[in-house]
């Protein structure tokens, strides 16, 4: 009796999520049809909805946006993204949809931080190629940031006690207070004194 060899199954790599912001259902459907096999897609119909999605959905890797939209247009969306205090949002790749004759609009968007441009009616190969490049660049940047965070974390640990040192706590408190001021919220801090044998220069 012949034996059957079953190849092992490996978990598939999750698709990168792309946000499409355009008030035209036809444009959104066209882009979705071209890239849905390679990317996970989220659609919104105006710039305000796009901004809320960017704020709340950290899995979005690339934004494709039209410039002319209701409520908040593409220019204002670009301004919000590039001026964000959140690094993830500020460095988010943004591809702008533009017409062939919209030269001035493209120049303005480029000056405001647009990452790339596609013309309305762009083909599947062009869209996928550009998106894959941007997703890989974003992944590389995130890996670098994680590495830098690990190095920073190593510098915040006291080698003798293996506890977080005082400068680290000072920095965290400053961040919490700054966040609370921006969002008009309260901050609660609990101080616990731990008796340790430490040099005078390192005392609390």
N, C-alpha and C positions, 0 to 999 in steps of 0.2 A: 504494500500500500504506500503510495507516494506521500511524502510529508510535505506540508505546506508551510512555507516560511512567511511569517507576518512581520512586516517592517515596523519598528517601534514608532509610536506617535509622539511627536514633540509639540508642546503648546505653541500655537501660532503667535507671531509678533503682533501686538495690537496695532491697529491702524492709527496714524496720526490724525487728530481732529482739525478740520478746517472750517472756519466760520465764513459764511457768504452773506454779505450785507448788500441788498439791492431791492428796491421797491418794485422792480419788474419781475413778475413771476416767470416770464419767458427766459430772461437772462439767468435767473437762478436755476431753472430747470435745465438749461443748456450746459451750464458749468457742472452741475451735479451729474448729469449724464456722462460727461467726459471723465470725471475723476472718482466716481462712487466706488469703483472696483479697487482703488488704491488707497482711498482716504475715507475716514468717517466724516460726515458732513453735518453741520448745524446751520440752519438758515434763519435769517431775520429780515424784516422788511424796511427798517429805518435805522438811522445812526444811533438813536437813543437805545433801542433794543440791542444793537450791537455792543454798545458800551456796557450795558448791564451784563450781557453775556460774558464779555471780557473780564469784568470785575469778579464775577461769580464762578466762572468755569476755567480753572487753572489748566485743564487738559487741552485747551485750544493752542495749537502750534503756529498757525498762520491765519491771517485775516485777509479775505478778498473783499474789497469794498468799492461801491460806486461813489462818485463824487456828489451827484445830485440825488438827495433823498429827503423825505419829510422829517420834521422834528429836529433832527441833527444831521447835517450833511457830512460828506466825506472829509471835508477840510477840518471841520470842528472835531470829528472823530480822531483824525490824525493828531490834532493839537492835544486832545485829552490823553491819547496814548503816549505820545512822546514827552509830555510834561508830567506824567504820573510819577509819584514817589515810590511806586512799587516796581522794583527792577524787572520782574517777570513781564509786567505790562509794558514798561518803557522800552524794552528791547524786543517786543513782539514784532515779527516780520509782517508788514502790511503791503499787499499788492493792490494797486489801484486799477479799476476798470475805466478805460477812457476810449473816446472815439478817435479815429485817425486824424481828424482836423482839430482836435482839442489840444493844440500845442501849448498855449498859455496856461491852460489848466494843469497840464502835466508838469510844466516848469514850476508852477506854484506848489503843487503837491510834493515835488521832489525837494524843494526848499524847506518844506515842513516835515520832511523825514520819511516820505514814502520809500519803501524798500525796492519795489519793482513795479512795472506796468504791464498790463495786457490789454489788447484791443478787444472790443466787443466782437464776438464771433471767433475768438481764438480757438484753434484746434486742440484735440485731446493731447497729442504728443507735446505740444508747447506747454500747455498747462501743467501736465504731470511732471515734465522735466524741471520746470521752474519751482514747483512746489517741493519736489524731492530735494533739490539743492538747498532750499531754505529750511526745510525740516532737519536736514543733516547738519547745517550750520547751527541751528538752534540747539540740537542735541549736543553738539561739541561744546558750545558755550555753556550749557547747563552742567556738563561733566566737569568743565574747568572751574565753574563756580563752586561745585560740590567739593572739588579738590582743595580749593582755596579755603572753603569753610572748615574742612577737616584740619588744615594746617593752623587756622586761626583758633580752632577749638583746642588743639594741642598746646597752644601758647597760653590758654586761659586756665589751665589746670596746674595747681601747685604740685611740684614734683615730690615734695616731702609728705604732704597730707593726702594727695590725690583728690583734693577738693577744688572746686572752682575758686579762683582767686578774687580779691576785692575789686580790681579794675573791671573784671568781667561783670560783676554785679552792678557796679556803678553805670556801666554802659547800658545794661538791660533796663535799669531804672529810668535812665534818660529816654530810652526808646518808648517805654510805657507811658511816661508823662507826656511826651510829645504826641503820641497817638491819642491819649485822652483829651488833650487840648484841642486837637484837630476835630475830634468827633464829639466833643462836649460830653464826655463820660467820666465816671469816677475811677480812681485807682486805689486799690487796697494793698498795703504792704505789711507783711508780718515779719518782724525781726526776731530771730532766735539766736541767743548767744551760746556759743560753744566754746568751752574752755580748752585751749590748746597751748602747748608749749611752743612759742614762736619768738623769733628775734624781735627786738623792740621796733626795728624799722618796718616790720610787717604787721604790727598790732592794729586792731580795729579802733 
